[in-house]
Amino acid sequence: MKYLTTYFYLGCYFAIAVLAISINAKGQDPALNLEPLKSCFAAQKKVRSISADFIQNRSFRTLKSPVTIKGRFWFEMPGKFRWELGDPPKTIILGSRDGATILKIPQKRAEKVAFDSKKTMGATEFLKMMDLHSLQSVEDFCKHMNILSLKPIGNAYRLEMLPKDPAIAKNLTAIRLDFLAESGQWIGLEFLTKDGSSMRTDFSNVRINSKLNSSVFEYDLSGFKIDDET
């Protein structure tokens, strides 16, 4: 269960790290057709903001039914994001490429977490490998990620992969990203762990490049107990 919490934090960053990027087809594995992924990233190069609703299902081997949470997500270049879990929200995560502030609303507690802290279990390396702005080709991407498969599912595609860094991948069996190739829109993001647990986030009501109020990425912490882990 603790791994799913960590992978949710990584997933928050994952959701911003692959936006507004372009992958060059040069150097790709000839045995694997990555053209749909290339098209997706090319479309996302035009993205400056995103807002969406989502439903997150967390499945545990010890539970008969998954835990379902509704939420909302906002993103704005160059890397500000906000996740709300619950309706009304019980957890809010405000962050950037450097770290996040995790707000537990009922408890009036806030925790500031750097992505290189022990709490995020090697997230810094994950962030580096997913910062595709610095990568020039599919070959570069594959230096950091093992692409297990890329196949169509209806009118969309599913990318299945694993980080090559053993410290990050050790508890995972796969990361799945479902997307539309032409528009670059994400449909779902899923983490599957070796203990049989999984966490899947399905996006809906996606709005791209709408103007976002700056207050979306702020929160008044008056009255909150703040834990600062840096």
Protein Blocks (a to p, Z undefined) as FASTA:
>chain_A
ZZmmmmmmmmmmmmmmmgoiacdfehpafkbccklmmmmmmmmmmpcbdcdddddddddf
kbmbdcddddddddddehiacddedjddfbdcdddfkbccdddfklopacdddfkbfkln
omlmmmmmmmmmlpcbfklmmmmpccfbdcdehjbccdddddfblklmmmpcbdcddddf
klopafbdcdddfkopacddddehiaehiacdfklmgccfehiacdddZZ
